[in-house]
Amino acid sequence: MTSTDTQDTPGQLASAASTEVIIQLNKVNKWYGAFHALKDIDLVVHKGERIVVCGPSGSGKSTLIRCINRLEEHQEGDIVVDGILLDKNLKHIDHIRREVGMVFQSFNLFPHLTVLENLTLGPIWTRKTPKAEAQEAAMKYLTRVKIPEQANKYPGQLSGGQQQRVAIARSLCMNPKIMLFDEPTSALDPEMIKEVLDVMIELADTGMTMIVVSHEMGFAKTVADRVIFMDEGDIVEQNEPFEFFNNPQHPRTKLFLSQILQH
């Protein structure tokens, strides 16, 4: 098992998912040149649902979530986020990006700005939030991720785990309806992984809609309403965590789990 594999039972966090659809992908295809990265992807995500996407490297996981906020452009099919069709209309793209927070594996903080300045930049410039109000919200979210004392430091003065928690707080400052995480712990040392996952577990418990690309299977068992396995651009299998881990149906899923869950 992975180092964060703390639960092997269906005793998950209580789900806050509703029947309201907040993300829908219909026959989505994406190519990079001749490489077919996403193949006829169909996916429905309900408000408050927590989904973990796993799979081997190059399976399309990151491409999938990057298409949801138009960091990557899909060539075929429809993506609807928060009732808005994601097309070439810049107003639609801007609206969706305001509602969708994104946390990357590489933090993407501005090194020349303090932690507090990193958190208030988006609300002040994008949402026209008054500076004092933006700073108050920033301190609230730094407290939520348990590092309010780091507000006046620069990213380079923080550990990797602290920087990733700053990145999560920065996304929360925009009050998103949806949070996307692209392998948020893969660049961290093992001892820093737990502190970031603990913050994400607490965030999940607030009812935030979350799609998390991750190999942290203990996190998936604890938090996810649904685990999705991707391979070669396809969604091969998806299920609630207990069934996914204890009764995988597809040979490719079984092979992947046997490899990633080895002691």
C-alpha positions in Angstrom: 0.0 0.0 0.0 1.0 3.6 -0.4 2.3 5.5 2.6 -1.0 7.4 2.9 -3.2 4.3 2.6 -4.9 4.7 6.0 -8.2 3.1 5.3 -9.2 -0.1 3.6 -12.9 -0.1 4.5 -15.9 1.7 3.0 -15.9 4.0 6.0 -15.6 7.2 3.9 -16.4 10.8 4.6 -20.1 11.4 4.3 -20.9 12.4 0.7 -22.3 15.9 0.0 -23.1 15.0 -3.6 -26.5 16.2 -4.9 -28.5 15.2 -8.0 -27.6 18.5 -9.7 -25.2 18.0 -12.6 -22.3 20.5 -12.5 -20.0 19.0 -15.1 -20.9 17.0 -18.2 -18.7 15.6 -20.9 -20.3 14.1 -24.0 -18.2 12.1 -26.5 -15.1 14.3 -25.9 -12.1 13.7 -28.1 -8.6 15.3 -27.9 -5.6 14.8 -30.1 -2.0 16.1 -29.9 -1.1 15.8 -33.5 -1.6 12.1 -34.4 -1.8 11.1 -30.7 -5.4 10.4 -29.6 -5.2 11.6 -25.9 -9.0 11.4 -25.1 -11.3 8.9 -26.8 -15.1 9.5 -26.7 -15.1 10.5 -23.0 -18.5 10.5 -21.4 -18.6 11.8 -17.8 -21.3 13.3 -15.5 -20.2 14.9 -12.2 -22.8 16.0 -9.7 -22.5 19.0 -7.4 -20.6 18.1 -4.3 -19.3 14.9 -5.7 -15.7 13.9 -5.0 -14.0 11.9 -7.8 -10.4 10.5 -7.9 -9.0 9.8 -11.3 -6.1 7.3 -11.5 -4.3 5.4 -14.2 -0.8 4.9 -15.7 1.3 7.7 -17.0 0.0 9.0 -20.4 -3.5 7.6 -19.9 -5.2 11.0 -20.3 -5.9 11.9 -16.7 -4.3 15.3 -16.6 -5.6 16.1 -20.1 -9.1 15.3 -19.0 -9.2 17.8 -16.1 -7.2 20.4 -18.1 -10.0 20.3 -20.8 -12.6 21.1 -18.1 -11.2 24.6 -17.6 -9.9 25.1 -21.1 -6.2 24.8 -20.3 -6.4 22.3 -23.1 -8.8 22.6 -26.0 -10.7 19.5 -27.0 -11.5 19.0 -30.7 -14.7 17.0 -30.6 -17.7 16.6 -28.3 -19.3 18.9 -25.7 -18.1 20.0 -22.2 -20.7 21.8 -20.1 -19.5 23.3 -16.8 -22.0 25.0 -14.4 -24.5 25.2 -17.2 -22.1 26.9 -19.6 -21.0 25.2 -22.8 -17.2 25.3 -23.1 -16.6 26.6 -26.6 -14.5 29.2 -28.3 -16.6 32.0 -26.7 -14.2 33.9 -24.5 -17.0 35.0 -22.1 -17.9 31.4 -21.6 -14.3 30.5 -20.9 -13.8 33.3 -18.5 -17.0 32.4 -16.6 -15.9 28.8 -16.2 -12.4 29.7 -15.1 -13.9 31.9 -12.4 -15.9 29.0 -11.1 -13.2 26.3 -11.4 -10.1 26.3 -9.2 -7.0 24.4 -10.2 -4.1 23.1 -8.2 -1.1 21.8 -10.0 1.7 19.6 -9.0 4.3 22.4 -9.4 2.5 25.0 -7.1 2.8 27.8 -9.7 3.2 30.5 -7.1 4.8 33.9 -7.9 8.2 33.8 -6.2 8.5 37.6 -6.0 5.2 38.0 -4.1 4.5 37.2 -0.5 2.1 34.4 0.3 -0.6 37.0 1.1 0.1 38.8 -2.2 -0.2 35.5 -4.1 -3.6 34.9 -2.5 -5.1 38.4 -3.0 -3.9 39.0 -6.6 -6.7 37.0 -8.3 -9.6 38.4 -6.3 -8.4 42.0 -6.6 -7.7 41.9 -10.3 -10.3 39.4 -11.5 -13.2 39.9 -9.1 -12.4 43.5 -8.3 -12.5 42.7 -4.6 -11.4 45.6 -2.3 -7.8 44.9 -1.0 -8.8 44.8 2.7 -11.6 42.3 1.9 -9.3 40.2 -0.2 -6.7 40.1 2.6 -9.3 39.1 5.1 -10.4 36.2 3.0 -6.8 35.2 2.3 -6.1 35.0 6.0 -9.3 32.9 6.5 -8.1 30.4 3.9 -4.5 30.4 5.2 -6.0 29.5 8.6 -8.1 26.7 7.0 -4.9 25.2 5.4 -3.1 25.7 8.8 -0.4 28.2 7.8 -1.6 31.7 8.7 1.7 32.5 10.2 3.4 32.2 6.8 1.4 35.1 5.3 4.3 37.5 4.9 6.9 35.0 3.8 7.9 34.4 0.2 7.2 31.0 -1.5 11.0 30.2 -1.5 11.0 30.3 2.3 8.4 27.6 2.6 8.6 23.8 2.3 7.0 22.0 -0.6 4.0 21.0 1.5 3.5 24.5 2.7 3.7 25.9 -0.9 1.1 23.4 -2.0 -1.2 24.4 0.8 -0.7 28.0 -0.2 -1.7 27.0 -3.8 -4.9 25.4 -2.5 -5.7 28.5 -0.4 -5.1 30.7 -3.4 -7.7 28.7 -5.4 -10.2 28.9 -2.5 -9.8 32.7 -2.4 -11.6 32.8 -5.8 -14.6 31.1 -4.2 -14.8 28.4 -6.9 -17.7 25.9 -7.2 -15.3 23.2 -8.4 -11.7 22.3 -7.5 -9.5 20.4 -9.9 -6.3 18.8 -8.6 -3.6 17.6 -11.0 -1.4 15.2 -9.0 -1.1 17.7 -6.2 1.3 15.5 -4.1 3.6 14.0 -6.8 6.3 16.7 -6.4 6.4 16.4 -2.6 8.6 14.5 -0.3 6.8 11.6 1.4 6.6 13.4 4.8 4.9 16.4 3.2 2.3 14.4 1.3 0.1 13.8 4.4 -0.1 17.4 5.4 -1.5 18.3 1.9 -3.9 15.3 1.8 -5.2 16.3 5.2 -6.1 19.7 3.9 -7.8 18.2 0.9 -9.8 15.8 3.1 -11.0 18.7 5.2 -11.9 20.6 2.0 -13.9 17.6 0.7 -15.8 17.6 4.0 -17.1 21.1 3.2 -19.1 19.8 0.2 -16.7 21.2 -2.5 -17.0 19.5 -5.9 -13.6 17.9 -6.4 -11.9 16.0 -9.2 -8.5 14.8 -8.1 -5.9 13.1 -10.4 -3.8 11.1 -7.9 -2.0 7.9 -7.2 -2.8 8.3 -3.4 -5.1 5.3 -3.1 -5.6 5.8 0.7 -7.0 9.3 -0.1 -9.3 7.8 -2.7 -10.6 5.2 -0.3 -11.2 7.9 2.4 -12.6 10.7 0.4 -13.9 9.7 -3.1 -17.5 9.1 -4.0 -16.2 7.5 -7.2 -12.9 6.3 -8.5 -12.3 6.5 -12.2 -9.5 4.4 -13.9 -8.2 5.7 -17.2 -5.9 3.9 -19.7 -4.9 5.0 -23.2 -7.4 7.8 -23.3 -10.4 5.8 -22.3 -12.4 5.6 -19.0 -11.9 1.9 -18.5 -13.7 1.4 -15.2 -15.4 3.5 -12.5 -17.1 2.6 -9.3 -17.5 3.6 -5.7 -14.2 3.0 -3.8 -14.9 -0.2 -1.9 -16.1 -2.0 -5.1 -13.3 -0.5 -7.2 -10.5 -1.7 -4.9 -12.0 -5.0 -3.8 -13.8 -6.1 -6.9 -12.2 -4.6 -10.0 -13.8 -5.8 -13.2 -11.4 -5.0 -16.0 -8.1 -6.8 -16.5 -6.3 -3.5 -17.0 -7.7 -2.2 -13.7 -6.7 -5.3 -11.9 -3.1 -5.1 -13.3 -2.8 -1.4 -12.4 -4.1 -2.0 -8.8 -1.8 -5.0 -8.4 1.2 -2.7 -9.3 0.3 0.4 -7.3 -0.9 -1.4 -4.2 2.2 -3.5 -3.8 3.9 -3.4 -0.4 
